[in-house]
């Protein structure tokens, strides 16, 4: 498998989790980011936490002091292969070493609310329609929208991962406006051509696409290649 190699500096990555279905994508993405050795700044909306509880059976217990990121990392659905156990162990070790930083969604006095704090990119995964609307309108109604605005104004990569179907005309228009502003709109629409045998294969397909946009090497899926 050919992996893309990052040519960007090793700056922190911001991960925002909002109230769209597909919390498992965020779990797997955080596992991979931490296992890769990256510093990750995490913020989760109350609706995002509600979806985590509904879909993964985990109460994150959001508070200004933090949340249950250990439980979040462990709530994945991946099969217990040697590779996946190693990824989880690496992610948990990175978490213990302080490589993940949680920020309350209403706390504007955090580094990621300022453009002077250097980051490599931000990913909103999954991205609800309401959050996308707030980003497009430069609403900055919470830390997630403010951090996204920072990435836009500083011309840094911003990736949004919507997971909803069908789409309203307004949602499509918001995606167009976001794309015109330089946002990568990466719908959670997994492909089936890479030998799907487990639910985790579909999750990994989407996460692999996100990692590609971040230019982070991975081995989550077999790439399409000429014979």
Secondary structure as the mmCIF struct_conf table of DSSP 4:
data_model
#
loop_
_struct_conf.conf_type_id
_struct_conf.id
_struct_conf.beg_label_comp_id
_struct_conf.beg_label_asym_id
_struct_conf.beg_label_seq_id
_struct_conf.end_label_comp_id
_struct_conf.end_label_asym_id
_struct_conf.end_label_seq_id
BEND BEND1 UNK A 8 UNK A 8
STRN STRN1 UNK A 12 UNK A 17
BEND BEND2 UNK A 19 UNK A 21
HELX_RH_AL_P HELX_RH_AL_P1 UNK A 23 UNK A 35
TURN_TY1_P TURN_TY1_P1 UNK A 36 UNK A 37
STRN STRN2 UNK A 40 UNK A 44
HELX_RH_AL_P HELX_RH_AL_P2 UNK A 46 UNK A 56
STRN STRN3 UNK A 63 UNK A 63
TURN_TY1_P TURN_TY1_P2 UNK A 64 UNK A 65
STRN STRN4 UNK A 66 UNK A 66
HELX_RH_AL_P HELX_RH_AL_P3 UNK A 69 UNK A 74
TURN_TY1_P TURN_TY1_P3 UNK A 75 UNK A 75
HELX_RH_AL_P HELX_RH_AL_P4 UNK A 82 UNK A 96
TURN_TY1_P TURN_TY1_P4 UNK A 97 UNK A 98
STRN STRN5 UNK A 100 UNK A 103
TURN_TY1_P TURN_TY1_P5 UNK A 105 UNK A 106
BEND BEND3 UNK A 109 UNK A 110
HELX_RH_3T_P HELX_RH_3T_P1 UNK A 111 UNK A 113
BEND BEND4 UNK A 114 UNK A 114
TURN_TY1_P TURN_TY1_P6 UNK A 115 UNK A 116
BEND BEND5 UNK A 117 UNK A 117
STRN STRN6 UNK A 119 UNK A 127
HELX_RH_AL_P HELX_RH_AL_P5 UNK A 129 UNK A 136
TURN_TY1_P TURN_TY1_P7 UNK A 137 UNK A 138
BEND BEND6 UNK A 142 UNK A 142
HELX_RH_AL_P HELX_RH_AL_P6 UNK A 143 UNK A 153
TURN_TY1_P TURN_TY1_P8 UNK A 154 UNK A 155
STRN STRN7 UNK A 157 UNK A 162
BEND BEND7 UNK A 165 UNK A 166
HELX_RH_AL_P HELX_RH_AL_P7 UNK A 169 UNK A 180
TURN_TY1_P TURN_TY1_P9 UNK A 181 UNK A 182
STRN STRN8 UNK A 184 UNK A 185
BEND BEND8 UNK A 192 UNK A 192
TURN_TY1_P TURN_TY1_P10 UNK A 193 UNK A 195
BEND BEND9 UNK A 198 UNK A 198
HELX_RH_AL_P HELX_RH_AL_P8 UNK A 199 UNK A 213
TURN_TY1_P TURN_TY1_P11 UNK A 214 UNK A 215
BEND BEND10 UNK A 220 UNK A 221
HELX_LH_PP_P HELX_LH_PP_P1 UNK A 222 UNK A 224
#
